[in-house]
Amino acid sequence: MASLLKLLFLCRIPVICLAAIYPVTAARCNPIQRILLAWEKQARVAIVLPAHPSVTEQFAASELAAYLQRISSASFSVLRRVVGRRRIIRLEINNGQEKEEYAIQIRDQGIILSGGSDRALLFAVYGFLRQLGCLWLAPELSCYAGHAEYIPRKTELYYENSHDIQAKPRFIYRKLDVEEGRSHDDENLKQIIDWMPKLGFNTLMIPLNYGGWGKVKWDNWRKALTPELKKRGMLIEVGGHGYQNFLNAAMDDSMLFKQHPDWFGKNRNCQPTPDPYSVFNTANPDAVQYLIRQVLQYLARHPEIDIFDFWPPDGARWADCKELIAPGSPLDRQARLVNQVDSAIKKMRPDIKLEMIAYQPVLDPPRTVFLNQDILVDFCPINQQFENQIFDSASSNNLKYAESLLRWRKTFAGDIGIYSYYRKYAWRSLPNLIPHYMQQDLKWYAMVPVQGISTYAEPGDWISYELNHFILGHLAWNPEVNVDTLINAFCRARYGPGWKTARTVYDALENTVRFAGNIPYTMLKPAEQIAKAEKELTELLTRISSSQKRASENREPDFSKLLPLIQYAVYDLQIQELRTGNPSLARKKVEQMLQFLEANRNRGLFILPDKNILLTFLKRYGLTPGH
């Protein structure tokens, strides 16, 4: 199997699109053409919409006009028709393009921005603005104090190119996932939604009711977010873990379990149990029909949903009782149930895409059930080991996932997405920066091939993972993009003259944390290896801290948000080193680190548990309270 993985990795498929930051295919080569857009605060082009524009088309035009004005200080008109022979930027839908595809073309009358859908037209606008030098580094979260994007200032504004630009994303589904929602609210979710299409993401995933707790719940944000998502043509994905959202013991005034105990799962004594983590009796047709009715009622009340996630409970138990083995393996039981739900939904809402999960005990494809091909499969390598690539046979964890994914691709012709862990809750906001690692993973995923990629995104520690999010947005369009060029562009836009120092920090974190830090499934290294990594980061921290003390005098770049990331990584490595020989000192260092993390809470850097913080971190490091 390892040789198959290596062969698949080496036999690369042709590149489908070029860099999302410069998404160029030379469909029409000419000498360089220059179109004057603005001169001395005067617009020299008008923006022209179709005669009957959609809400998203109107929004795309307003975004283009607004950013062009910010660049040039000129006011740009948005028209429904061409007046005279003036130069124009025409926005249009091109039905000959795929839904996610866009183009930027220079023609006799000016510039044409086109897309295969409203959403793609908005991507075209942001792609055009990138060509003019705009970079959207992160959402405009409060922690950035108005400095989340880079917009150049030009009194003479030209668009110039020698060829048409055509861009098509390699991954159809490009998602950000709210999941646990530890730091989300109406306002920062709107800011994230505003940022998503600027980086080419097209889907926001929000739980129907995470954990059944009522806190992270689509209905809590639905009214505020739906208009923002629809205005941008974004896909709304709702659901997540929880057959129990549609069939549980508390339903029907808590009478459902008493009246129909045979509908529920069974414990190890083969007695019916109301435990929501025990998967209900999927072989009982009445139970299945009850659940389907609940699903259909929910979707009827939520016409805004584009993708519906129908997943078992997180940590689901499928067969505590041996009697439950008779209806088939969990793999086949899940597939059979998902098929039934999908068929019922299609009769009422054929526009909805149903998603199932390949995760934990139901990771592999079904063995005897043919899964409906229109279903979207989200493949979850939750225990991925980040010292090695997902396709690397040196990691038994990763090899298991790679082999399973290839089995899916061999037996299932429908769309498969990767539910990635490129920002993971279990990292406890530790800055595990992995831009080059993500690229190698995504190159392999593109060759499998899969059709989607997603990642968790929390405002509370966005700064810790901003580089991962920024790079992933570009890689989702083109895994072959030059990652070093992207990182350099990010650093220049964020830190100006200090960009090389910032790049040194990002490189140091990338080269130390995932190998020597406390990342799940990374083996504890020898003390001397950890000490070497800790020394590198400590020297970097000292040097940059010294320069920050002179910042106000010498106008040094502001590294105040970068320094805490280095300090956290240093604390982590010091604890790792102490774990190898002095657990009691390691515990004291954990307490010191937690004081530092508490001092930086609510700055967009670190998310801490609401309770049992010390115990949580001691457990993370394999330490006991008695140490």
Buried (B, 14 or more C-beta within 10 A) or exposed (E): EEEEBEEBBEEEEEEBBBBBBBBBBEEEEEEEBEBBBBBEEEBBBBBBBBEEBBEBBBBBBBBBBEBBBBBBBBEBEBBEEBEEEBBBBBBBBBEEBBBBBBBBBBEEBBBBBBBBBBBBBBBBBBBBBBBBBBBBBBBBBBBBEEBBBBBBEBEEBBBEBEBBBBBBBBBBBBBBBBBBBBBBEEEBBBBBBBBBBBBBBBBBBBBBBBBBEEBBBBBBBBEBBBEBBBBBBBBBBBBBBBBBBBBBBEBEEEEBBEEBBEBBBBBEEEEBBBBBBBBBBBBBEEBBEBBBEBBBEBBEEBEEBBBBBBBBBBEBBBBBBEEBEEBBBBBBBBBBBBBBBBEBBBEEBEEBBBBBBBBBBBBBBBEEBEBBEEBBBBBBBBBBBBBBBBBBBEBEBBBBBBBBBBBBBEEBEEBBBBBBBBBBBEBBBBBBBBBBBBBBBBBBBBBBEBBBBBBBBBBBBBBBBBBBBBBBBBBBBBBBBBBEEBBBBBBBBBBEEBBEBBBBBBBBBBBBBBBBBBBBBBEBBEBEBBBBBBEBBBEBBEEBEEBBEEBEEEEBBBBEBBBBBBBBBBBBBBBBBBBBEBBEBBBEBBEEBBEBBEEBEEBBBBBBEEEEEBEEBBEBBEBEEEB
